[in-house]
Amino acid sequence: MSKFHDELTRLAVAERDKRKGSVLSNPGMHFPWLQERIETVVTGGKKKRDFTQTTSVCLSFIQEALLKHRWQQAADYMHSYLQTLEDSDTFKRQAAPEIIWKLGSEILFYHPKSNVETFNNFADRMKNIGVLNYLKISLQHALYLLHHGMLEDANRNLTDAEAWRYGEKSSSQEVLINLVQAYKGLLQYYTWSKKKKELSELDEDDYAYTAKSQNMLSQSCKTSASISALLKTPGVWDPFVKSYVEMLEFYGDQDGAREILTNYAYDEKFPSNPNAHIYLYEFLKREKAPRAKLISVLKILHGIVPSHPLMLEFHMMLRKSGCRYFRYILKQDHETLKKKIKRMKKSVKKYSIVNPGVRT
């Protein structure tokens, strides 16, 4: 793994010097590992050593090593694959940082000798090499830190990414910026949630209660500002929606919570998501909404996930309401069952070995 680390350091320094104005020479590439495995690459019946093809083979070796959880072997191959950052093909050279980041982060996440410091160094260098991937790498780096319980470091990482700008802001960049802000909001929600628990253990007349309550309100405003932009972008944002709605409900903003959940469930720009309807149903249930409204939400959920546990509640509500839709569902289920039994009988007749003329 040290070769991988040293080579990355060399390339990071070279990339930084390149940005200052110096021109990188492209010396002949040497792949010592290649002689052990492939002497030549066969192309059109002729033996030919080719940079593009050898790096392609190297990539396939890395992928195979990852699939077989051979982390050290994958790290050794990565030492050679890093040369793609100096590829003469502009398109491949620009695509290389993202590929290297995905492979390298996977290796460092699982390698038994890897640690947080090694991962941090790798992430920081990759941010400098692939500036176009800065936001994406920063976000994934923050998630890695969260996985290791390093909340302050993750928050600092997200704050740096939030302030980062490169060139004109594209639509994809805007979504990533919103995601970075939303994850920062999720961390703020975590802090708010801890304070909420502490608040529940205090007496309302206590001075500390008032101080903590004001602190929580300030925290919720930050979270709201961080998450709200993302929720306007079509996507599946379950953890952000749940956190935001919990805070709105806590401060008595039922209308705001209902609006967020209704848009999340019914806005056609958003992908179909059963959880969106579950969250809306649970909210309406807490509000003691009319049965008809609850049924209308579960009716849509039935169309998406007919086997969901909430269908038991749906069944009970339909029975109590005595509506025609309930009889329609029963009829549909009955018709489906009849068709399945018919198909099974045909299969028994067709495939029976013991008695081909069996009757059912």
N, C-alpha and C positions, 0 to 999 in steps of 0.2 A: 504493500500500500504506500510505502515511502516514495517509490519511483513515481507513482501517480501524483503524489503531493508535490514532489520536486519539479516534475515536468509542468504541472499547472502553474507553479510559481514562476517558472521561466517564461511561460507564454503570457502570463498576466503582466509581467514587467515589459515584455516585448510589445504587447498591445498598448500599454500606457505610453511607451516611447513613440509608438506609431502615431498616437493622437497628438503628441507634441510636435510632430512634423517630420520625424525621421522616417525613412523608407526601410521596411523590413526586406532583407534579402531572403530568397527561398532556397536554402541549401538542399543538397540531395538528401532525401529521407532514408533513414536506416531502420529497418524492422527486424531486430535480431530474433524475435519470436517466430518470424515467418519461415525461416529456414528449417525450423524444427517440424513444421506442420505442412507447408506447401512450398515446393520448390519453384513451381511455375503456375501461371494461370492460363488455361487453355482458351484461346479465342479464335474461332473460325478455323480450327484445325492447326493453328500455329501457337507455339509457346511464347508467351509474352508477359513480362513483368509490368504491371500497370498500377500506378498510385491509386486511382479511383477504385479499381477492382480489389486491390489488397485491403484497402480501408473498409470496403464493403464486406469482405470476408471477415475482417477483424470485428466489425459490428455484429455479424452473425454469431461469432464466437462469444462475444460479450453477452448477447441475448440468451444463448444456450447456457452459459455459465450462470446467469441470473435465474433462469428457469430451474436449474438443478441446485440452486442455492450454494454455488461454489464462489463465495464472495472474494476470496483472495485471488483466484484465477481471473475473475472478472476485473479486479483492480489491476492485475498485471496487463491484461489486454487494453485497459483504459489508458495505460501509460503510452501505448503506441497510437491508440485512436485519437488522442489529443492533437496529433499532427494535422487532423482535418481542419483545425483552426487556421492553418497556413495553406489550405488548398488553393490552387490557382483559379478554380471555378468560383466566381463571385457568389452565385446562388448557394452553392454547397458550403462555402465559407461562412455565409450569413446564417445558414440553417444550423451549422455545427454547435454553437453555444447552447441552444435549447436542447438538442439531443444529448450533449455531454452533461448538461445539468440534470436531465431526467435520469440518465444512466448512473451518473456519479452520485447523486443524492440517494438513489436506491441502494447502491453498494455501501455507502457510508452509513445509511440507516441501519443496515443489518450486519455489517462486518463486525466480528467479535472484538477486534482491536480498535474500532472506531470510538470516538467520544465526541462530546458536544463541541469542544474547542476545534477539533478537526473539521467537523461539519460547518461550524461558523466560518472558519477560514476559507473553506471551499465555496460556500455561499457568497461571501464578500468578494472573492476573486471573480466568480462567475458573473456577479452583478456588474463588475467593471469591464469584463470582456464582452458580454452581450448586453449592451445598454438597452436594446429594444425589449429585452426580457426582464428588465430591472424590476418592474412591478410584480410580474408573475413569480420571479424568484424570491422577492421580498415577502410575498404573501405565503409561499410554501415554506420559506425559512421560519416565518412567524409561527406557522402551524407545527413545525418540528419543535420549536421552543415550547409551545403550549403543551405538546405531548410529553415533554420532560418537566412540566410544571414550572417553567421559567416565565411567569406572567409578566414581570417587569421588563425583561429583555424582549419579550414578544411585543409588548406595547411600544417600547422604544423603537423597535424595528419597523413597526407599522406607522409610527409617527414620522420617521425618516422617509418612508415610502410615500406617505400622504403628501409630503412637501416636494417630492421629486417631480421634475418636469423635463421632457426632452422633445424638442421640435414642436410641431403643431399637434394638438390633442385630437387623436382619432376617436371614432366611436368605440373601438375595442379598448383603447386606453381608458376611456371614460368609465366603461363597465368595471375595469380592473381597479380604477381609483375608488369607485363606489364600493367595490368589494373590500378593498383595504380599509376604507372608512367604516364599513359595516362590521368587519371583524374587530376593529378597534372599539366599536360600539358594543359588541358582544362581551369584550373584556370589561368595559364600563358597567354593563349589565351584571356581570359576575360580582363586581365590587358592590353594586347597588343591592344585589340579592343577599350578600353577606350582611350588609348593614340592615337590611329589612329583617333578617333573622335576629340580629342583636336588638333591634328596636322592639320586637315582639316580646322580648324578655324584660323590658323596662316598664316602669310605672309611668303612665301618661303625665302625672304631676311632677315627675323627676325633671330636673334641669337638663340632664344628659339626653333625655327623650327629645326635647325641643331642638337641641343642637344637632343630634343625629338625624332628625327629621328634615331639617333644613339642608344638611349635607346630602341627604338622599335625593332631595328635590333637585339640587344642583347637578348631581350625578345623572339623574333621569333626563334632564334637559340636554346634556351632552350626548347621551345615548340616543335620544330622539333625533338629534341633528345628524348623528353618524349613520343611523339605520334608514331613516325616511327616504333618502335619495335612491337607495338600492331597491326599495319596495315598489318604486315606480317603473323599474326596469323589468320586463318579462323574464321570468325564470322560476326556479323552485328554491324558495328562501325560507324553508320551514323553521329552522332554529331562530332566525332573525324575527320572523313574524310572531312566534310564540313569546319571545322575550319582550318585544315591543308591546304586544297586547297585554301581557301581564302587568307591565308598568302603567299603561293607560288605565286599566281596570283598577289598579291600586289607588290611583289618584282620582277615581270617579269619572273618568272621561269615557263613558259607555258609548257615546255616539262616535267618538274617534276610533275606538276599538272595533265597533260594528262596521264602520266604513272600511277600515283596513282589511278585515276578514271577508267582507262582501266582495270587495274588489279582487282580492286574492283568489276567491273561489269562482267568481263569475266573469271576470274580465277575459274576453276571448283572445287577447294578446298573450295571455299566460298559458303555459302548457297544462294539459289535463293532469290534475294532481288530487288523488283521493284525500290526502291529508288536509288540503284546503277546506274541503267540505266537512271533514271531521272536526276541525278547529271551529268552524262556523257553527256547527250543530252543538258542540259542547258549550260555546259561548251563549247561544240562544237558550239552551237548557238552563244555564246558570241564571239567565235573565227571566226565566219562567215564561218564555214566549208561547204563543198559542200553538196548539197541537198541529194545526194546518201548516204553520210555518216550519215546524220541525219535520213534518212529513215531506214537505217539498224539498228540503235539504237532503234527507235520507233517500228520497226517490232518485236523485242524481247520483248519490253514492252507490245505490243499488245497480245503476247502469254501468258504473266503473268497476266496482268490486262487489259482485253479488254474494260472495262468501264472507264478507266482513262481519265480525262479531256484532256490530251495531244493527245488523239486519234482524236480529232477534227482537230488538226494541222496535224496529220498523214494523215487523210482523205484528207485534202486540198493539201498536198504535193503529195500524190499519184494521185490525180486528175490532178494536173498540169503536173506530169511526164508522165501520161497516161500509166503506166506500167501494165503488166499482173496481177501482184499481187493484184492490186486494183479491177480488174474485178473478180478475184478469191474470194476476200472477199465479194463482193456484191452477188456473186453466192451462197456462203456459207450461208450468212445471209438470202437470199431468200429461200434456201432449208430448213433451220432451221424453218423459219416462216411458210412455207407450212406444215411441220410436226406438228408444234404446233397447227395450225388451224384444221388439220385432227384429232388430239387427242381431241381437244375441242369439235368437232362435235360428236365424239363417246361418250364423257362424257355426252353431252346434251341428246343424244338418250337413254343412259343407265340410267341416274338418274332423268330424267324429271318425276315429279309426276303429274302435271296438265294434261299433254297430253303425255302419253308414246309413242305415234306414231308420235311425232313432227318431222318435216323435216326442215333441214337448207339448 
